[in-house]
Amino acid sequence: MKTSRVRSYGVIRASALLLGLGFARAAAAQVPPIPPVAPMAPMPPRAPYGSEWIRGFDIDRQAIADITRDAVERSMAGLRALDSYKYSMQSTESSFARLKSLSALDELKALPGLSGWMTTRVSTPPASWDANDPADSLYREARKALANDANRKAADLFRRIRDQYPKSTYTPDAGYWEAYALQRIGGQDDLRAAQYALTAQLKAFPKATTNGDATALNAKIDIALARRGDASAAQTLYGRAVKASSDGCPRAADDERVDALNALTALDVDKAMPILKKVLARREACTQAMRRTAVWLVASRKTTDAAEILVNVAKNDPDKDVREQAVFWLSNVPTDEAAGMLIDLVKGNGDVDLRKRAVYALSRSKSPRAASTLREVALDANAPVELRSDAVQWYMQGAGRQSDDAMSFLKDVYGRADDAQFKRSILSSIAQQRSEAARDFLMNVAQNQKESFETRRSVLSYVSTAGVLPAQIATLYDKTNELELKKQLLSTMSMFKENGGIDKLLDVARNDKNVELKKQALSSLSRSKDPRVLQLLQEIIDR
């Protein structure tokens, strides 16, 4: 027994000597301490977005913020508290430019709509690429003029390229850039000239790289002309939209049909709605992109029958992305009918993924019934766990955040939870309350031996969020006899700012009878510059 004790003291002294050397070196180099990694809090559930290009009108700023938050979450997984992320809106153009820089842009492709006019996908000519081309210097000058908003000059220069250098490698796309500059000027004659340039390009260069964008630009010009009373342009738009709702599966891309729907809806919503219904009734595989756009257009117009149309799509469309988008955009329809339909979807027995989308949509709804439904789902022991977890998270990020009984609600949900992951999710929400009641509840869970060890240990990862005091952790350390929990508590104490847990660490290093715990305390203390640590190390070495 005596030999064992001597050996233990030898281990502690050797550790102290090594740690003392490390302490001295760290102090001399002024290297900042590296805290131990704590378990990550569960990520909040993601908002359901789909997979096609952004275009359209009338999306509100909150929707843009939601889209951005989801994109950041997907591209930077591991960050905590993403619900506090603030996206600064500068303008439609700058916001779109910032969205394009995100690696998760593919997740946004199904969301048509930045405010205002339909946006074309290319707005800057590529840099010049052939210095030996006779039109190279002219192209450089035209590109510079367009960048400086000298649109008249840019249009003239691009026209000179196609007139003077028909065989130049810059000529196939010059007509598009000429038209782009002219539509920026915006006069009626300029718009007509722009359409002439686009028609000439499509005829002479059917394989030009900008032809897809030329179709979108042409539709945009038709809108501008129709709004100025041009009956021919209005009829053209209507004809394209009617064709989009009834033609088969053309070899060309769907862009022209989608653009036709966008254009007609912007011009005359009353004429557009019957056509949108026809589009949404189609089932050919080649119409998926068009149906996704139609879903957005129906929701963005906020007409009285929009909710009914969207629910029909959500229940019956064969494409999962189309169904999920219909559910998402239901929250954009501010009617009791829309809220009621979302509630029916959430409480039904359908596809869980679709119900989860409905839960998210309800969290964005302003209907009083929406918040109460989220609470009901969270408390429903018969509902799928993942659905309940989403209901808690989105409720607490919305209406629950200002609720007077939020803590009571969370405790009630926790009492009805038996899934370990679900429990951790609830504990994370409780920690975010940052109240005395929340801290007491977390500490009670941590010392409740009826809880699983993983659940009890996970509580300690929420200490900083909840504002738990070092004294509370020290008290819990003294109360428990479980070695693994004590180890976790020591790690937690080392993470308090401004040496908040150092008193207890010093006490453990001096007085704890467990050698393993003493060594861990010493290791944590070595990261501190508190003079008491150096004194302790010296005491141990001198024994």
Residue pairs with C-beta under 8 A, 6 or more apart in sequence:
8 515
9 543
11 515
11 519
12 515
12 518
12 519
12 522
12 540
13 540
13 541
13 543
15 519
15 522
15 523
16 522
16 536
16 537
16 540
16 541
17 537
17 541
19 522
19 523
19 525
19 526
19 537
20 534
20 537
20 538
20 541
22 526
23 526
23 533
23 534
23 537
24 534
26 33
26 526
26 527
26 529
27 529
33 527
33 528
34 527
35 494
35 495
35 527
36 491
36 494
36 495
36 524
38 460
38 461
38 491
38 492
38 495
39 457
39 458
39 460
39 461
40 78
40 80
40 461
41 80
41 81
41 428
41 431
41 461
41 462
41 465
42 421
42 424
42 425
42 428
43 73
43 77
43 80
43 82
44 73
44 82
44 83
44 393
44 394
44 397
45 356
45 360
45 389
45 390
45 393
45 394
46 70
46 73
46 74
47 66
47 67
47 69
47 70
47 328
47 360
48 324
48 327
48 328
48 356
48 357
48 360
49 67
49 70
49 107
49 108
49 110
49 111
49 328
50 107
50 109
50 110
50 111
50 292
50 321
50 324
50 325
50 328
51 106
51 107
51 109
51 110
51 321
52 109
52 110
52 111
52 112
52 289
52 292
52 293
53 109
53 112
53 121
54 96
54 99
54 108
54 109
54 111
54 112
54 113
54 114
54 119
55 112
55 113
55 114
55 118
55 119
55 216
55 258
55 259
55 262
55 293
56 112
56 113
56 114
56 118
56 262
56 293
56 296
56 297
56 300
57 113
57 114
57 115
57 116
57 117
57 118
57 262
57 265
57 266
57 300
58 113
58 115
58 300
59 111
59 113
59 114
59 115
59 300
60 332
61 89
62 364
63 113
63 332
64 87
64 89
64 95
64 114
65 86
65 87
66 364
67 99
67 108
67 111
68 85
68 87
68 98
68 99
68 102
69 82
69 83
69 85
69 87
70 104
70 107
71 99
71 102
71 104
71 105
71 107
71 108
72 79
72 82
72 85
72 102
72 104
73 79
73 82
74 104
74 107
75 102
75 103
75 104
83 397
87 95
89 95
92 114
92 115
92 116
92 119
95 114
96 114
96 119
99 105
99 108
110 292
110 321
110 325
111 296
111 325
112 262
112 292
112 293
112 296
112 297
113 296
113 300
117 220
117 223
117 266
118 216
118 219
118 220
118 223
118 259
118 262
118 263
118 266
120 180
120 213
120 216
120 217
120 220
121 212
121 213
121 216
122 210
122 213
123 180
124 146
124 147
125 139
125 142
125 143
125 146
125 173
125 177
127 143
128 136
128 139
128 140
128 143
128 170
129 169
130 136
130 169
130 170
133 139
133 165
133 168
133 169
133 170
134 165
134 168
135 161
135 164
135 165
135 168
135 170
135 171
136 170
138 157
138 160
138 161
138 164
138 165
138 170
139 157
139 161
139 170
139 174
141 157
142 153
142 154
142 157
142 158
142 161
142 177
143 154
145 151
145 153
145 154
145 157
145 181
146 154
146 177
146 180
146 181
149 184
151 181
151 182
151 184
151 185
152 181
152 185
154 177
154 178
154 181
155 178
155 181
155 182
155 185
155 190
155 193
158 174
158 175
158 177
158 178
158 181
159 174
159 178
159 197
161 168
161 170
161 171
161 174
162 171
162 174
162 175
162 178
162 200
162 201
165 171
168 174
171 205
172 201
172 204
172 205
172 207
172 208
172 209
173 201
173 205
173 208
173 209
173 210
174 201
175 197
175 198
175 200
175 201
175 204
175 205
175 208
175 214
176 197
176 198
176 201
176 208
176 210
176 211
176 213
176 214
176 217
177 210
178 194
178 197
179 193
179 194
179 195
179 197
179 198
179 201
179 214
179 217
179 221
180 194
180 217
182 190
182 191
182 193
182 194
182 197
183 190
183 191
183 194
183 217
183 220
183 221
183 224
186 224
188 225
188 228
188 230
191 221
191 224
191 225
192 225
194 217
194 221
195 218
195 221
198 214
198 217
198 218
198 221
201 208
201 210
201 211
201 214
202 208
202 211
202 214
205 211
208 214
212 253
212 255
215 255
215 256
215 259
216 255
216 259
219 237
219 240
219 256
219 259
219 260
219 262
219 263
220 263
221 233
222 233
222 234
222 236
222 237
222 263
223 233
223 237
223 263
223 266
223 267
225 232
225 233
226 233
226 234
226 237
226 267
227 267
234 267
234 268
237 260
237 263
237 264
237 267
238 264
238 268
238 271
240 256
240 257
240 259
240 260
240 263
240 264
241 260
241 261
241 263
241 264
241 271
241 272
241 275
242 275
243 257
243 260
244 256
244 257
244 258
244 260
244 261
244 275
244 279
244 290
245 275
245 276
245 278
245 279
245 282
246 278
247 257
248 284
248 286
249 284
249 285
249 286
249 287
250 257
250 286
254 286
254 287
254 289
254 290
257 290
258 289
258 290
258 293
261 272
261 275
261 276
261 279
261 290
261 293
261 294
261 297
262 293
262 297
264 271
264 272
264 275
265 272
265 276
265 297
265 300
265 301
269 301
269 303
272 297
272 301
273 298
273 301
273 303
273 305
276 294
276 297
276 298
276 309
277 309
279 287
279 290
279 291
279 294
280 291
280 294
280 295
280 298
280 309
280 312
280 313
280 317
282 290
282 291
283 318
288 319
288 321
288 322
291 313
291 317
291 319
291 322
292 319
292 321
292 322
292 325
295 310
295 313
295 322
295 325
295 326
295 329
296 325
296 329
298 306
298 309
298 310
298 329
299 306
299 310
299 329
299 330
299 332
299 333
300 329
300 332
302 332
302 333
302 334
304 335
306 333
306 335
306 338
307 330
307 333
307 335
307 337
307 338
307 341
308 337
308 341
310 326
310 327
310 329
310 330
310 333
310 338
310 341
311 326
311 330
311 341
311 345
313 322
313 323
313 326
314 323
314 324
314 326
314 327
314 330
314 345
314 354
315 323
315 350
317 323
317 326
320 353
323 354
324 353
324 354
324 357
327 342
327 345
327 354
327 357
327 358
327 361
328 357
328 360
328 361
329 361
330 338
330 341
330 342
330 358
330 361
331 338
331 342
331 360
331 361
331 362
331 363
331 364
331 365
334 366
336 367
336 369
338 365
339 362
339 365
339 367
339 369
339 370
340 369
342 358
342 361
342 362
342 365
342 370
343 362
343 369
343 370
343 373
345 354
345 355
345 358
346 355
346 358
346 359
346 362
346 373
346 377
346 387
347 373
347 377
348 355
352 384
352 386
352 387
355 384
355 387
356 386
356 387
356 390
359 374
359 377
359 387
359 390
359 391
359 394
360 390
360 394
362 370
362 373
362 374
362 394
363 370
363 374
363 394
363 395
363 397
363 398
363 399
364 398
370 399
371 395
371 398
371 399
371 400
374 391
374 394
374 395
374 399
374 400
375 391
375 395
375 400
375 409
377 383
377 387
377 388
377 391
378 388
378 391
378 392
378 395
378 409
378 413
379 412
379 413
379 416
380 388
381 416
383 391
385 419
385 421
385 422
388 413
388 417
388 422
389 421
389 422
389 425
392 410
392 413
392 425
392 426
392 429
393 425
393 429
396 406
396 410
396 429
396 432
400 406
400 409
403 409
406 433
407 430
407 433
407 435
407 437
407 438
407 441
410 426
410 429
410 430
410 433
411 430
411 441
413 426
414 423
414 426
414 427
414 430
417 423
417 426
420 452
420 454
420 455
423 455
424 455
424 458
427 442
427 445
427 455
427 458
427 459
427 462
428 462
428 465
430 438
430 441
430 442
430 462
430 466
431 438
431 442
431 462
431 463
431 465
431 466
432 465
432 466
433 466
434 465
434 466
434 467
438 466
439 466
439 467
439 468
439 469
439 472
442 459
442 462
442 463
442 466
442 468
443 459
443 468
443 472
443 476
445 451
445 455
445 456
445 459
446 456
446 459
446 460
446 476
446 485
447 456
447 476
447 479
447 480
448 456
453 482
453 484
453 485
456 485
457 484
457 485
457 488
460 473
460 488
460 489
460 491
460 492
463 473
463 492
463 495
464 495
469 500
470 493
470 496
470 500
470 501
470 503
470 504
473 489
473 492
473 493
473 501
473 504
474 493
474 501
474 503
474 504
476 489
477 486
477 489
477 490
477 493
477 504
477 508
480 486
480 489
483 514
483 516
483 517
486 514
486 517
487 516
487 517
487 520
490 505
490 508
490 517
490 520
490 521
490 524
491 520
491 524
492 501
493 500
493 501
493 502
493 504
493 505
493 524
494 501
494 505
494 524
494 527
495 501
499 528
499 530
502 525
502 528
502 530
502 532
502 533
505 521
505 524
505 525
506 521
506 525
506 532
506 533
506 536
508 517
508 518
508 521
509 518
509 521
509 522
509 525
509 536
509 540
510 536
510 539
512 518
512 521
522 537
525 533
525 536
525 537
526 533
